[in-house]
Amino acid sequence: MACMATTEYQVTGMSCGHCEASVREELSKIGTIQQIAVSAKTGKLVITSSEPVADADVVAAVDEAGYQAVRVA
Ligand SMILES: [Cu+2]
């Protein structure tokens, strides 16, 4: 198994499970992402990927879903 990269973002604007699903759907288009943990309650988004994902790609995907992501870790 290749090295896994984990990155964390704070997402603003989500309010329910549908918001989480929209974020998941957009992020799933980034092929290297293996795992997505997103909470509308806390705004926390944790991405596990097989290769480092560009922050700009994550921010763009979340923006496409209608929310704002900021990298925190
Ligand atoms: Cu919602």
PDB file of the backbone (N, CA, C, O) and the ligand in Angstrom, with CONECT records:
HET     CU  A 101       1
ATOM      1  N   MET A   1       0.848  -1.197   0.000  1.00  0.00           N
ATOM      2  CA  MET A   1       0.000   0.000   0.000  1.00  0.00           C
ATOM      3  C   MET A   1       0.883   1.246   0.000  1.00  0.00           C
ATOM      4  O   MET A   1       1.863   1.327   0.741  1.00  0.00           O
ATOM      5  N   ALA A   2       0.531   2.190  -0.820  1.00  0.00           N
ATOM      6  CA  ALA A   2       1.291   3.437  -0.892  1.00  0.00           C
ATOM      7  C   ALA A   2       1.044   4.277   0.364  1.00  0.00           C
ATOM      8  O   ALA A   2       0.104   4.039   1.122  1.00  0.00           O
ATOM      9  N   CYS A   3       1.893   5.236   0.552  1.00  0.00           N
ATOM     10  CA  CYS A   3       1.759   6.160   1.674  1.00  0.00           C
ATOM     11  C   CYS A   3       0.445   6.935   1.536  1.00  0.00           C
ATOM     12  O   CYS A   3       0.094   7.397   0.450  1.00  0.00           O
ATOM     13  N   MET A   4      -0.268   7.068   2.647  1.00  0.00           N
ATOM     14  CA  MET A   4      -1.513   7.825   2.625  1.00  0.00           C
ATOM     15  C   MET A   4      -1.287   9.228   3.176  1.00  0.00           C
ATOM     16  O   MET A   4      -0.579   9.418   4.165  1.00  0.00           O
ATOM     17  N   ALA A   5      -1.891  10.185   2.527  1.00  0.00           N
ATOM     18  CA  ALA A   5      -1.802  11.571   2.992  1.00  0.00           C
ATOM     19  C   ALA A   5      -3.145  11.955   3.593  1.00  0.00           C
ATOM     20  O   ALA A   5      -4.197  11.685   3.013  1.00  0.00           O
ATOM     21  N   THR A   6      -3.100  12.585   4.754  1.00  0.00           N
ATOM     22  CA  THR A   6      -4.334  13.052   5.387  1.00  0.00           C
ATOM     23  C   THR A   6      -4.280  14.566   5.526  1.00  0.00           C
ATOM     24  O   THR A   6      -3.306  15.121   6.036  1.00  0.00           O
ATOM     25  N   THR A   7      -5.312  15.212   5.077  1.00  0.00           N
ATOM     26  CA  THR A   7      -5.381  16.664   5.211  1.00  0.00           C
ATOM     27  C   THR A   7      -6.726  17.038   5.811  1.00  0.00           C
ATOM     28  O   THR A   7      -7.728  16.347   5.631  1.00  0.00           O
ATOM     29  N   GLU A   8      -6.714  18.153   6.529  1.00  0.00           N
ATOM     30  CA  GLU A   8      -7.924  18.575   7.219  1.00  0.00           C
ATOM     31  C   GLU A   8      -8.288  20.004   6.818  1.00  0.00           C
ATOM     32  O   GLU A   8      -7.432  20.878   6.674  1.00  0.00           O
ATOM     33  N   TYR A   9      -9.586  20.200   6.645  1.00  0.00           N
ATOM     34  CA  TYR A   9     -10.101  21.516   6.249  1.00  0.00           C
ATOM     35  C   TYR A   9     -11.262  21.908   7.142  1.00  0.00           C
ATOM     36  O   TYR A   9     -11.952  21.058   7.703  1.00  0.00           O
ATOM     37  N   GLN A  10     -11.462  23.206   7.262  1.00  0.00           N
ATOM     38  CA  GLN A  10     -12.654  23.709   7.941  1.00  0.00           C
ATOM     39  C   GLN A  10     -13.580  24.230   6.844  1.00  0.00           C
ATOM     40  O   GLN A  10     -13.192  25.071   6.032  1.00  0.00           O
ATOM     41  N   VAL A  11     -14.803  23.719   6.834  1.00  0.00           N
ATOM     42  CA  VAL A  11     -15.764  24.109   5.804  1.00  0.00           C
ATOM     43  C   VAL A  11     -16.870  24.948   6.438  1.00  0.00           C
ATOM     44  O   VAL A  11     -17.448  24.564   7.455  1.00  0.00           O
ATOM     45  N   THR A  12     -17.152  26.080   5.835  1.00  0.00           N
ATOM     46  CA  THR A  12     -18.249  26.904   6.341  1.00  0.00           C
ATOM     47  C   THR A  12     -19.423  26.871   5.363  1.00  0.00           C
ATOM     48  O   THR A  12     -19.241  26.797   4.148  1.00  0.00           O
ATOM     49  N   GLY A  13     -20.617  26.928   5.921  1.00  0.00           N
ATOM     50  CA  GLY A  13     -21.823  27.023   5.110  1.00  0.00           C
ATOM     51  C   GLY A  13     -22.678  25.771   5.104  1.00  0.00           C
ATOM     52  O   GLY A  13     -23.825  25.817   4.659  1.00  0.00           O
ATOM     53  N   MET A  14     -22.139  24.630   5.596  1.00  0.00           N
ATOM     54  CA  MET A  14     -22.927  23.394   5.590  1.00  0.00           C
ATOM     55  C   MET A  14     -23.898  23.400   6.771  1.00  0.00           C
ATOM     56  O   MET A  14     -23.569  23.893   7.850  1.00  0.00           O
ATOM     57  N   SER A  15     -25.105  22.844   6.558  1.00  0.00           N
ATOM     58  CA  SER A  15     -26.061  22.820   7.655  1.00  0.00           C
ATOM     59  C   SER A  15     -26.713  21.461   7.880  1.00  0.00           C
ATOM     60  O   SER A  15     -27.331  21.251   8.924  1.00  0.00           O
ATOM     61  N   CYS A  16     -26.596  20.545   6.945  1.00  0.00           N
ATOM     62  CA  CYS A  16     -27.271  19.254   7.127  1.00  0.00           C
ATOM     63  C   CYS A  16     -26.611  18.152   6.310  1.00  0.00           C
ATOM     64  O   CYS A  16     -25.592  18.360   5.653  1.00  0.00           O
ATOM     65  N   GLY A  17     -27.216  16.988   6.372  1.00  0.00           N
ATOM     66  CA  GLY A  17     -26.674  15.828   5.666  1.00  0.00           C
ATOM     67  C   GLY A  17     -26.612  15.994   4.163  1.00  0.00           C
ATOM     68  O   GLY A  17     -25.747  15.417   3.504  1.00  0.00           O
ATOM     69  N   HIS A  18     -27.526  16.781   3.618  1.00  0.00           N
ATOM     70  CA  HIS A  18     -27.482  17.014   2.178  1.00  0.00           C
ATOM     71  C   HIS A  18     -26.241  17.806   1.795  1.00  0.00           C
ATOM     72  O   HIS A  18     -25.634  17.567   0.751  1.00  0.00           O
ATOM     73  N   CYS A  19     -25.876  18.739   2.642  1.00  0.00           N
ATOM     74  CA  CYS A  19     -24.670  19.525   2.405  1.00  0.00           C
ATOM     75  C   CYS A  19     -23.456  18.598   2.398  1.00  0.00           C
ATOM     76  O   CYS A  19     -22.591  18.695   1.527  1.00  0.00           O
ATOM     77  N   GLU A  20     -23.405  17.695   3.388  1.00  0.00           N
ATOM     78  CA  GLU A  20     -22.302  16.741   3.469  1.00  0.00           C
ATOM     79  C   GLU A  20     -22.249  15.901   2.202  1.00  0.00           C
ATOM     80  O   GLU A  20     -21.170  15.660   1.659  1.00  0.00           O
ATOM     81  N   ALA A  21     -23.408  15.453   1.729  1.00  0.00           N
ATOM     82  CA  ALA A  21     -23.464  14.616   0.532  1.00  0.00           C
ATOM     83  C   ALA A  21     -22.972  15.372  -0.700  1.00  0.00           C
ATOM     84  O   ALA A  21     -22.289  14.799  -1.549  1.00  0.00           O
ATOM     85  N   SER A  22     -23.318  16.659  -0.800  1.00  0.00           N
ATOM     86  CA  SER A  22     -22.867  17.461  -1.944  1.00  0.00           C
ATOM     87  C   SER A  22     -21.352  17.589  -1.938  1.00  0.00           C
ATOM     88  O   SER A  22     -20.708  17.472  -2.981  1.00  0.00           O
ATOM     89  N   VAL A  23     -20.782  17.830  -0.752  1.00  0.00           N
ATOM     90  CA  VAL A  23     -19.328  17.967  -0.632  1.00  0.00           C
ATOM     91  C   VAL A  23     -18.661  16.643  -1.015  1.00  0.00           C
ATOM     92  O   VAL A  23     -17.692  16.623  -1.774  1.00  0.00           O
ATOM     93  N   ARG A  24     -19.187  15.550  -0.486  1.00  0.00           N
ATOM     94  CA  ARG A  24     -18.681  14.218  -0.803  1.00  0.00           C
ATOM     95  C   ARG A  24     -18.702  13.950  -2.309  1.00  0.00           C
ATOM     96  O   ARG A  24     -17.735  13.451  -2.884  1.00  0.00           O
ATOM     97  N   GLU A  25     -19.816  14.292  -2.919  1.00  0.00           N
ATOM     98  CA  GLU A  25     -19.987  14.013  -4.344  1.00  0.00           C
ATOM     99  C   GLU A  25     -18.947  14.763  -5.169  1.00  0.00           C
ATOM    100  O   GLU A  25     -18.328  14.188  -6.064  1.00  0.00           O
ATOM    101  N   GLU A  26     -18.756  16.038  -4.870  1.00  0.00           N
ATOM    102  CA  GLU A  26     -17.779  16.823  -5.636  1.00  0.00           C
ATOM    103  C   GLU A  26     -16.354  16.323  -5.393  1.00  0.00           C
ATOM    104  O   GLU A  26     -15.547  16.226  -6.318  1.00  0.00           O
ATOM    105  N   LEU A  27     -16.063  16.009  -4.128  1.00  0.00           N
ATOM    106  CA  LEU A  27     -14.702  15.551  -3.800  1.00  0.00           C
ATOM    107  C   LEU A  27     -14.408  14.179  -4.397  1.00  0.00           C
ATOM    108  O   LEU A  27     -13.258  13.864  -4.704  1.00  0.00           O
ATOM    109  N   SER A  28     -15.451  13.362  -4.561  1.00  0.00           N
ATOM    110  CA  SER A  28     -15.236  12.016  -5.088  1.00  0.00           C
ATOM    111  C   SER A  28     -14.765  12.042  -6.535  1.00  0.00           C
ATOM    112  O   SER A  28     -14.280  11.039  -7.059  1.00  0.00           O
ATOM    113  N   LYS A  29     -14.913  13.210  -7.183  1.00  0.00           N
ATOM    114  CA  LYS A  29     -14.439  13.345  -8.573  1.00  0.00           C
ATOM    115  C   LYS A  29     -12.916  13.446  -8.637  1.00  0.00           C
ATOM    116  O   LYS A  29     -12.314  13.281  -9.699  1.00  0.00           O
ATOM    117  N   ILE A  30     -12.293  13.726  -7.463  1.00  0.00           N
ATOM    118  CA  ILE A  30     -10.834  13.747  -7.409  1.00  0.00           C
ATOM    119  C   ILE A  30     -10.390  12.304  -7.180  1.00  0.00           C
ATOM    120  O   ILE A  30     -10.572  11.755  -6.094  1.00  0.00           O
ATOM    121  N   GLY A  31      -9.817  11.707  -8.195  1.00  0.00           N
ATOM    122  CA  GLY A  31      -9.556  10.270  -8.199  1.00  0.00           C
ATOM    123  C   GLY A  31      -8.643   9.728  -7.124  1.00  0.00           C
ATOM    124  O   GLY A  31      -8.768   8.561  -6.751  1.00  0.00           O
ATOM    125  N   THR A  32      -7.719  10.543  -6.607  1.00  0.00           N
ATOM    126  CA  THR A  32      -6.750  10.017  -5.639  1.00  0.00           C
ATOM    127  C   THR A  32      -7.289   9.984  -4.219  1.00  0.00           C
ATOM    128  O   THR A  32      -6.636   9.444  -3.326  1.00  0.00           O
ATOM    129  N   ILE A  33      -8.476  10.555  -3.992  1.00  0.00           N
ATOM    130  CA  ILE A  33      -9.040  10.570  -2.646  1.00  0.00           C
ATOM    131  C   ILE A  33      -9.623   9.191  -2.318  1.00  0.00           C
ATOM    132  O   ILE A  33     -10.456   8.657  -3.050  1.00  0.00           O
ATOM    133  N   GLN A  34      -9.153   8.629  -1.184  1.00  0.00           N
ATOM    134  CA  GLN A  34      -9.588   7.299  -0.764  1.00  0.00           C
ATOM    135  C   GLN A  34     -10.723   7.377   0.240  1.00  0.00           C
ATOM    136  O   GLN A  34     -11.622   6.536   0.244  1.00  0.00           O
ATOM    137  N   GLN A  35     -10.673   8.403   1.098  1.00  0.00           N
ATOM    138  CA  GLN A  35     -11.624   8.468   2.193  1.00  0.00           C
ATOM    139  C   GLN A  35     -11.995   9.919   2.476  1.00  0.00           C
ATOM    140  O   GLN A  35     -11.136  10.800   2.460  1.00  0.00           O
ATOM    141  N   ILE A  36     -13.267  10.161   2.733  1.00  0.00           N
ATOM    142  CA  ILE A  36     -13.748  11.506   3.026  1.00  0.00           C
ATOM    143  C   ILE A  36     -14.569  11.440   4.305  1.00  0.00           C
ATOM    144  O   ILE A  36     -15.537  10.685   4.398  1.00  0.00           O
ATOM    145  N   ALA A  37     -14.169  12.245   5.294  1.00  0.00           N
ATOM    146  CA  ALA A  37     -14.976  12.370   6.507  1.00  0.00           C
ATOM    147  C   ALA A  37     -15.396  13.824   6.595  1.00  0.00           C
ATOM    148  O   ALA A  37     -14.553  14.717   6.692  1.00  0.00           O
ATOM    149  N   VAL A  38     -16.700  14.062   6.562  1.00  0.00           N
ATOM    150  CA  VAL A  38     -17.178  15.446   6.588  1.00  0.00           C
ATOM    151  C   VAL A  38     -18.350  15.561   7.551  1.00  0.00           C
ATOM    152  O   VAL A  38     -19.241  14.712   7.566  1.00  0.00           O
ATOM    153  N   SER A  39     -18.340  16.623   8.356  1.00  0.00           N
ATOM    154  CA  SER A  39     -19.410  16.849   9.316  1.00  0.00           C
ATOM    155  C   SER A  39     -19.992  18.239   9.152  1.00  0.00           C
ATOM    156  O   SER A  39     -19.281  19.237   9.266  1.00  0.00           O
ATOM    157  N   ALA A  40     -21.278  18.299   8.885  1.00  0.00           N
ATOM    158  CA  ALA A  40     -21.944  19.598   8.764  1.00  0.00           C
ATOM    159  C   ALA A  40     -21.995  20.279  10.132  1.00  0.00           C
ATOM    160  O   ALA A  40     -21.979  21.506  10.232  1.00  0.00           O
ATOM    161  N   LYS A  41     -22.057  19.463  11.174  1.00  0.00           N
ATOM    162  CA  LYS A  41     -22.165  19.984  12.537  1.00  0.00           C
ATOM    163  C   LYS A  41     -20.911  20.756  12.949  1.00  0.00           C
ATOM    164  O   LYS A  41     -20.993  21.872  13.462  1.00  0.00           O
ATOM    165  N   THR A  42     -19.748  20.139  12.715  1.00  0.00           N
ATOM    166  CA  THR A  42     -18.492  20.780  13.130  1.00  0.00           C
ATOM    167  C   THR A  42     -17.817  21.530  11.992  1.00  0.00           C
ATOM    168  O   THR A  42     -16.945  22.365  12.233  1.00  0.00           O
ATOM    169  N   GLY A  43     -18.205  21.245  10.765  1.00  0.00           N
ATOM    170  CA  GLY A  43     -17.559  21.857   9.613  1.00  0.00           C
ATOM    171  C   GLY A  43     -16.224  21.217   9.273  1.00  0.00           C
ATOM    172  O   GLY A  43     -15.491  21.695   8.408  1.00  0.00           O
ATOM    173  N   LYS A  44     -15.922  20.125   9.972  1.00  0.00           N
ATOM    174  CA  LYS A  44     -14.625  19.472   9.772  1.00  0.00           C
ATOM    175  C   LYS A  44     -14.665  18.530   8.569  1.00  0.00           C
ATOM    176  O   LYS A  44     -15.587  17.732   8.399  1.00  0.00           O
ATOM    177  N   LEU A  45     -13.621  18.658   7.741  1.00  0.00           N
ATOM    178  CA  LEU A  45     -13.483  17.792   6.569  1.00  0.00           C
ATOM    179  C   LEU A  45     -12.104  17.167   6.614  1.00  0.00           C
ATOM    180  O   LEU A  45     -11.096  17.873   6.636  1.00  0.00           O
ATOM    181  N   VAL A  46     -12.056  15.837   6.629  1.00  0.00           N
ATOM    182  CA  VAL A  46     -10.771  15.143   6.632  1.00  0.00           C
ATOM    183  C   VAL A  46     -10.711  14.253   5.402  1.00  0.00           C
ATOM    184  O   VAL A  46     -11.588  13.422   5.164  1.00  0.00           O
ATOM    185  N   ILE A  47      -9.649  14.451   4.629  1.00  0.00           N
ATOM    186  CA  ILE A  47      -9.473  13.713   3.392  1.00  0.00           C
ATOM    187  C   ILE A  47      -8.259  12.814   3.491  1.00  0.00           C
ATOM    188  O   ILE A  47      -7.178  13.257   3.877  1.00  0.00           O
ATOM    189  N   THR A  48      -8.436  11.565   3.146  1.00  0.00           N
ATOM    190  CA  THR A  48      -7.307  10.649   3.071  1.00  0.00           C
ATOM    191  C   THR A  48      -7.121  10.298   1.602  1.00  0.00           C
ATOM    192  O   THR A  48      -8.057   9.867   0.929  1.00  0.00           O
ATOM    193  N   SER A  49      -5.903  10.488   1.116  1.00  0.00           N
ATOM    194  CA  SER A  49      -5.656  10.269  -0.303  1.00  0.00           C
ATOM    195  C   SER A  49      -4.376   9.474  -0.522  1.00  0.00           C
ATOM    196  O   SER A  49      -3.482   9.449   0.323  1.00  0.00           O
ATOM    197  N   SER A  50      -4.316   8.827  -1.677  1.00  0.00           N
ATOM    198  CA  SER A  50      -3.155   8.002  -2.007  1.00  0.00           C
ATOM    199  C   SER A  50      -1.962   8.856  -2.408  1.00  0.00           C
ATOM    200  O   SER A  50      -0.821   8.397  -2.359  1.00  0.00           O
ATOM    201  N   GLU A  51      -2.222  10.095  -2.804  1.00  0.00           N
ATOM    202  CA  GLU A  51      -1.175  11.061  -3.130  1.00  0.00           C
ATOM    203  C   GLU A  51      -1.644  12.390  -2.570  1.00  0.00           C
ATOM    204  O   GLU A  51      -2.849  12.607  -2.440  1.00  0.00           O
ATOM    205  N   PRO A  52      -0.715  13.293  -2.231  1.00  0.00           N
ATOM    206  CA  PRO A  52      -1.170  14.598  -1.745  1.00  0.00           C
ATOM    207  C   PRO A  52      -2.088  15.268  -2.777  1.00  0.00           C
ATOM    208  O   PRO A  52      -1.783  15.294  -3.970  1.00  0.00           O
ATOM    209  N   VAL A  53      -3.204  15.802  -2.303  1.00  0.00           N
ATOM    210  CA  VAL A  53      -4.155  16.492  -3.170  1.00  0.00           C
ATOM    211  C   VAL A  53      -3.899  17.992  -3.045  1.00  0.00           C
ATOM    212  O   VAL A  53      -3.702  18.500  -1.941  1.00  0.00           O
ATOM    213  N   ALA A  54      -3.900  18.694  -4.168  1.00  0.00           N
ATOM    214  CA  ALA A  54      -3.684  20.140  -4.131  1.00  0.00           C
ATOM    215  C   ALA A  54      -4.824  20.821  -3.384  1.00  0.00           C
ATOM    216  O   ALA A  54      -5.998  20.544  -3.630  1.00  0.00           O
ATOM    217  N   ASP A  55      -4.460  21.718  -2.466  1.00  0.00           N
ATOM    218  CA  ASP A  55      -5.483  22.444  -1.712  1.00  0.00           C
ATOM    219  C   ASP A  55      -6.466  23.135  -2.649  1.00  0.00           C
ATOM    220  O   ASP A  55      -7.670  23.167  -2.395  1.00  0.00           O
ATOM    221  N   ALA A  56      -5.935  23.685  -3.734  1.00  0.00           N
ATOM    222  CA  ALA A  56      -6.791  24.414  -4.683  1.00  0.00           C
ATOM    223  C   ALA A  56      -7.871  23.502  -5.267  1.00  0.00           C
ATOM    224  O   ALA A  56      -8.990  23.944  -5.527  1.00  0.00           O
ATOM    225  N   ASP A  57      -7.526  22.222  -5.473  1.00  0.00           N
ATOM    226  CA  ASP A  57      -8.506  21.275  -6.018  1.00  0.00           C
ATOM    227  C   ASP A  57      -9.609  20.991  -5.006  1.00  0.00           C
ATOM    228  O   ASP A  57     -10.785  20.899  -5.358  1.00  0.00           O
ATOM    229  N   VAL A  58      -9.210  20.853  -3.742  1.00  0.00           N
ATOM    230  CA  VAL A  58     -10.195  20.597  -2.685  1.00  0.00           C
ATOM    231  C   VAL A  58     -11.095  21.819  -2.515  1.00  0.00           C
ATOM    232  O   VAL A  58     -12.319  21.702  -2.445  1.00  0.00           O
ATOM    233  N   VAL A  59     -10.465  22.991  -2.449  1.00  0.00           N
ATOM    234  CA  VAL A  59     -11.227  24.236  -2.284  1.00  0.00           C
ATOM    235  C   VAL A  59     -12.205  24.407  -3.453  1.00  0.00           C
ATOM    236  O   VAL A  59     -13.350  24.815  -3.255  1.00  0.00           O
ATOM    237  N   ALA A  60     -11.750  24.095  -4.668  1.00  0.00           N
ATOM    238  CA  ALA A  60     -12.595  24.241  -5.856  1.00  0.00           C
ATOM    239  C   ALA A  60     -13.771  23.261  -5.826  1.00  0.00           C
ATOM    240  O   ALA A  60     -14.889  23.614  -6.202  1.00  0.00           O
ATOM    241  N   ALA A  61     -13.515  22.030  -5.377  1.00  0.00           N
ATOM    242  CA  ALA A  61     -14.578  21.021  -5.310  1.00  0.00           C
ATOM    243  C   ALA A  61     -15.625  21.416  -4.274  1.00  0.00           C
ATOM    244  O   ALA A  61     -16.827  21.301  -4.515  1.00  0.00           O
ATOM    245  N   VAL A  62     -15.155  21.884  -3.118  1.00  0.00           N
ATOM    246  CA  VAL A  62     -16.083  22.299  -2.065  1.00  0.00           C
ATOM    247  C   VAL A  62     -16.869  23.531  -2.519  1.00  0.00           C
ATOM    248  O   VAL A  62     -18.059  23.667  -2.236  1.00  0.00           O
ATOM    249  N   ASP A  63     -16.180  24.416  -3.223  1.00  0.00           N
ATOM    250  CA  ASP A  63     -16.837  25.613  -3.758  1.00  0.00           C
ATOM    251  C   ASP A  63     -17.930  25.222  -4.756  1.00  0.00           C
ATOM    252  O   ASP A  63     -19.004  25.822  -4.800  1.00  0.00           O
ATOM    253  N   GLU A  64     -17.623  24.205  -5.547  1.00  0.00           N
ATOM    254  CA  GLU A  64     -18.588  23.706  -6.543  1.00  0.00           C
ATOM    255  C   GLU A  64     -19.857  23.190  -5.840  1.00  0.00           C
ATOM    256  O   GLU A  64     -20.968  23.313  -6.356  1.00  0.00           O
ATOM    257  N   ALA A  65     -19.654  22.614  -4.656  1.00  0.00           N
ATOM    258  CA  ALA A  65     -20.787  22.124  -3.867  1.00  0.00           C
ATOM    259  C   ALA A  65     -21.550  23.285  -3.216  1.00  0.00           C
ATOM    260  O   ALA A  65     -22.696  23.129  -2.796  1.00  0.00           O
ATOM    261  N   GLY A  66     -20.895  24.450  -3.140  1.00  0.00           N
ATOM    262  CA  GLY A  66     -21.573  25.617  -2.600  1.00  0.00           C
ATOM    263  C   GLY A  66     -21.060  26.107  -1.256  1.00  0.00           C
ATOM    264  O   GLY A  66     -21.708  26.922  -0.600  1.00  0.00           O
ATOM    265  N   TYR A  67     -19.871  25.600  -0.835  1.00  0.00           N
ATOM    266  CA  TYR A  67     -19.341  25.951   0.485  1.00  0.00           C
ATOM    267  C   TYR A  67     -17.889  26.399   0.378  1.00  0.00           C
ATOM    268  O   TYR A  67     -17.271  26.323  -0.684  1.00  0.00           O
ATOM    269  N   GLN A  68     -17.355  26.877   1.526  1.00  0.00           N
ATOM    270  CA  GLN A  68     -15.985  27.386   1.538  1.00  0.00           C
ATOM    271  C   GLN A  68     -15.112  26.521   2.428  1.00  0.00           C
ATOM    272  O   GLN A  68     -15.454  26.263   3.582  1.00  0.00           O
ATOM    273  N   ALA A  69     -13.985  26.073   1.892  1.00  0.00           N
ATOM    274  CA  ALA A  69     -13.054  25.253   2.661  1.00  0.00           C
ATOM    275  C   ALA A  69     -11.743  25.989   2.878  1.00  0.00           C
ATOM    276  O   ALA A  69     -11.219  26.646   1.978  1.00  0.00           O
ATOM    277  N   VAL A  70     -11.220  25.862   4.112  1.00  0.00           N
ATOM    278  CA  VAL A  70      -9.919  26.432   4.439  1.00  0.00           C
ATOM    279  C   VAL A  70      -9.081  25.318   5.060  1.00  0.00           C
ATOM    280  O   VAL A  70      -9.539  24.625   5.968  1.00  0.00           O
ATOM    281  N   ARG A  71      -7.871  25.151   4.577  1.00  0.00           N
ATOM    282  CA  ARG A  71      -6.986  24.112   5.106  1.00  0.00           C
ATOM    283  C   ARG A  71      -6.581  24.441   6.530  1.00  0.00           C
ATOM    284  O   ARG A  71      -6.188  25.570   6.825  1.00  0.00           O
ATOM    285  N   VAL A  72      -6.676  23.452   7.417  1.00  0.00           N
ATOM    286  CA  VAL A  72      -6.261  23.693   8.802  1.00  0.00           C
ATOM    287  C   VAL A  72      -5.154  22.746   9.258  1.00  0.00           C
ATOM    288  O   VAL A  72      -4.480  23.044  10.244  1.00  0.00           O
ATOM    289  N   ALA A  73      -4.942  21.630   8.588  1.00  0.00           N
ATOM    290  CA  ALA A  73      -3.883  20.709   8.976  1.00  0.00           C
ATOM    291  C   ALA A  73      -3.510  19.802   7.811  1.00  0.00           C
ATOM    292  O   ALA A  73      -2.630  18.953   7.946  1.00  0.00           O
TER     293      ALA A  73
HETATM  294 CU    CU A 101     -27.726  20.937   3.972  1.00  0.00          CU2+
END
